[in-house]
Each structure stands twice: as structure tokens, then as C-alpha cells.
């Protein structure tokens, strides 16, 4: 294995990082330095080898897809062993972006959760940059425009770029700004409902009626994108007559034009939904467009 060369330090020799566009430029730099074009699929092993990094190791990571630890003076990327290969590939890309943030001066280094000089949270920066690393705009944008915005298009592009459907959906929403939002729904209670639940071990008090949990609802677990500037809060629920709920209940894809509850507003839009399994639990992926 070649001696380790820090890709972030090499990039910062001739570049500054002041915006998301600069982070995107870093991912273009990683491919160029590794002799990769923008043509799919992107062989991320070439990047690992070019900079003399250890091969990523897969081990069980509870509630985490990837992390990086120092090992013999070289970053060691760790990925979750339980993830499919396409998801592991995205995790590696995500960790390569994280290397850049480790080298930024403290004054501009973004916090993991809070907004910063980049205007968005660190995790979202990493998601967008990892997406560009594996699905370069130069090759992805023409394909996305040619086949249009839909679940079927995302499935086609996921196969072409050898990434997960979720990664392809996120990247497609980047190509269609303010025209779509990708939502992951989960059957669950609101956090406020769980706080009100009385533990079963609590002693019964005469005249006191413990709070029983209401029926769980399909709620927003995660979302990506922007549909006409409408805000979609996490934990927002969808009614049972929605095609989203029908997809979950029947375990079959569903689609149609309907009223979508965005925050304080209800907006009519076309929505495609597909049930998926994550760690044995059924979720629903939806593309609103």
C-alpha cells in the first residue's frame, strides 16, 4: 500500500472552503486525483488506493452507518456490516467528505447539527457532497433530465451508478430544486405522546387514570428536498386514506394526486410511494412532485 497522503490537506493547499460549492469541488478533486471521470459507476476503491488509505472495514455498528478512526497514522473508515453494498459505498463517500471538515480551521468548521456559515447542517452538507462524489452532476444531470422525475427514473439511475434507491432519490431532488421532496415514513408515536405514557410498573392510585398511548400513525421519519418552498416537519402524520398509508398497509407501491399535509398548509401534489424494509421494520418511501 502506498504511503498515506491526506486528501483534504492536499485540496486545501490550493483551495479555500467558504461554501457548499467548495465542498462539492473537493469531491470533484477526489475523483480527478484518482484518475476517475464522471462516468458511472464511480469506483470508490480508486480513491482509497490513490491516497494510501486502509481498505474500509465492515463491522456491526449499532444505529450508525459509518465512522472513521485513526489507525497507524492513517484514517480507517468503518462501515456497518449489516448494510447492503450500495449503502456501504455511500457511507464511505460520506466519511471521505468528513476528512475535509477535520482539516478546516475551528472558526469555520461546521457543527454536526447546528446551522453554520454554510447555511445548512453538517449532515446535509455531507449528504449532498457524497451524492456528488458518487453521482457527479456532469453525468447525472443530463440523465435525470432525459428520463424525468419519478420513482422509476430513480431506480434506473440507482442501477446505473450502483447506489441505493434512497441515494438516487436524494440526488434526483437535487437536480429538480423546489420541485420535489423525498420522504421516509415510519409507523410510530410522536415523542410528546411517549412522554405522557405512564410506565406499566407504576403503582395504581385510586381515582387516577393512567394515560394510554393512542394508535401509532405513519409519520415523517426523514425528508430531503423542497417542494415549492413548503415545510414538512419531522413527525408530521399522514391520514389513513392517503396512498402513502395504503402502500404501507398493503405492502404494495401506490401513487396518485392527493392533498399532502405540509406543516400548516395542505397542498395538492402527485405522490409515489413504495414500502421498504429497514432492519426488519416496514417503512414507506415517498416522492412528492
N, C-alpha and C positions, 0 to 999 in steps of 0.2 A: 504494500500500500504506500502511496506517495505521502510525503510529509504534509501535515495539515496546514492549510492556508485559509485564514479567516475570511470568508466571502464578504462579510459586512464591512470589515476594515478595508478590504481591497476596494469595495464600492465607494466608501466614504473618502478615499484618497482624492477622488475627482468629482464627487457629488456631495451635495448637502441634502438634508431631509427636512422639508418645511411643510409638506402637504401629502395627501394621499397619493397624488400623482407621482411624487418622488419615491414612495414605497412601491408603487406599480413599476416604476423604472428599475428598481432594484431587482424585481423578479425577471424583467426582460434581460437585465445584466447577467443573472444567474444562468439563463439559457444560452445567451451568446457566448459567455466564457466557457461553457461546457460543450460548445460546438453543436448546439441544438437550434433548429429553426422553429418557426411557429406551427409547422405542420404536425397534425396529430398522428398517433398519440405521443405525448411527451414522456420520454424515458427518464424518469427522475433519478435513476441509478447513475446516469451520466454526470449529474450534478454532484451527487455524493462522492463519486470517484474523482471528479475534477479537483475538488478541494481537499482531498485526502481525509475524508470523514469516515468514521466507523460505519459499517453497514447497519441500518436500523434494526433493532431487536424487538421482537414481539413477545410481550408477556401480559398476563391479565392485569388490567388497570381498572379498578372499581370507579365507576362514574367519571371516566376520563378517556379521551381518545388518543392523547399523545402528550409527551413531555420530553425535555432534554436535560441530561445531566452531564457534568464533566467526567471524563474518563481518560486517564493518562495524557492529559493536556489537550484532548480533542473532544468536541461535543459528541455525546452519544444520544441519538434520537431513539426514544422508546415509544412503541405503538401498542395499542390494545390488541391482544391476540384474538379476542372474540369478534373483531370486526372483519367484514369481507375485504378482499384485496383492494377493491376500488376505494373503500373508505380509508384504509390504511395509507393509500397513496396520497389522499387529500391531507391526512394528518401529518405526513412527512413534509408536504409542501407548507403547511401551517407552521411547523416547527422551524423550517428554513427561514420563514419571514420573521419569526421571533428572534432569530440570531441578530437581525438588524437592530431591533429595539434594545438589545443588550449593550450595543455599542454607542447608542445615542447619548448625548450629554443629559444629565439629570434634569435640566431645565425644560427640555422638550420631550423627554421620554414619556410616553402616554401611560396613564394608569389603566389597569385591566378593565375597570368597569366605568369610570367616570369619563365624561367628555373632556377633550383637551384641545390643543391648538389645531389638531386635525379636524375638529368639528364633529367627530363620531367616536364611539367607544373603540377601545383597542381590539376587542374580539372581532368587531365588524371590519376593522381595517385588515386584520389578518385573514378574514374570510374572503374579502374582495381581492387581496393580493394573492392568496393561494389559488383563487379561481383564475386569476390572470396567468399565474405560473403554469397551470395545467391546461388551461383553455385560453390561449393567447388571443387577444382581441383581433389581431391581424387575420387570423384564420377562422376564429369562432363567429365574429360579427357577420361576415358575408353568408356563412352557412345559416345562421339564425334568421337573417333577413329573408333568405331564399325560401326556407321551409315554413316560416311563420311561428307565431307564439302559441304553443299548445303542449299538452302532456305528451302526445305522440312525437312531437319535434324534440322535446327534452329527452325522451327515450332513445331516439335516433342518435342525438349528439352525445349522450352518455356512452353509447356503444362505440361511436367513432373515437372519442377521446379517452375511453377506458376509465371513466369516473362513475361515481354513483349517480342515481337519478336525482337525489336531493342536490348534489353539487351542480349538475347540469341545469336544474330548475333555477337555482340561485343565479347562475351565470346568465341564463336567458333573461331573467328580470333585470339584470344589469344592462343588457342590450336594449331593453324596452323601458327606459326610465319613465316613471309615473304612469305606466300603462298596465302594471300587473303587480300582484303581491302573492307570494308563496307562503302557505300557512300549514303548520303541523298541528293537528287537533288530537287531544287526548281526553278520554273519559275520566273525569276527576271532580273533586270538590274545590271550591275556592278556598284559599288559605284562611280567610276570615271565618268560613264555615267550620273548618277543622279546629280553630281556636276556641269556638263555642262548645265543642263537644265535651261532654262530661266523661271522664275515664270510667270504664266498667268496674274498676276496683274501688271506686269511691263509695263510701257508706251511704245508704239511702237515708234521707232525712224526711220525716213525716211532713206532708204538705208541700214538699219541694219536688218539682217535676223536672228531671234532667233533660237537657237539650239533645234530641236525637238528630242525627245528620239527615239532611234532605237527600233526595235521589241525586247521584252524580250526573253531571252534564258533559257533553262534548265541549271542551274549552280550548282556547288558543294556548298551545304549549310553547310555540316558537313561530316567528314570522320573519320574512325577508322581502324587501321591496317596498314599493309605494304605488298605490292605486289612486290616481287623481288627487293626491295630497290628503287622502283620508287616513286618519289614525286608527290602527287596530290594536287595542290594548291586550296584553297578555292576560289570560283567564277569562276573556270575553267568551260567552257561550253562544251556541247556535241552536235554534229551535228544532224540535223533533221532525217537523215536516220539511226540513231542508234536505237537499240532495246530499249534503255532507253527512248528515245523520243516517240517511238511507244507505249510503255507501258503507258506513261503519256497521250498521245493523245487519245488512245482507251480505257483508264481506264481498262486495262486488263494486267495480267502478261505477260512477254515476256522474251526470253532468246536466246542466241546464241554466237558463237565465232565471234569476231569483233576486229577492231583496236580501242584501247582506248587511248585518248589523255592525257598522263601523263606529266604534266609540259612541258618540252622541247622535250619530246620523245613520239612517238606513239608506243604502244605495243599491240600485238595481245594477247587476253585473252578471256576466257569464262566468260560471264556476265549474271546474272539472275536479273530481275527487277520486282518490284511489286508496283503498285500505292497504296498510303495510304492517309487518310485524317488527317490533324493536324489543329485543330481549324477551321475546315470548308474549309481549303485550300488543294488542291491536291499536294502531293509530290510523289517522287518515291524513293523507297529503292532499292539499287543495291548491289549485292555481286559479286565482281570480283575475279575470281580464275583460 
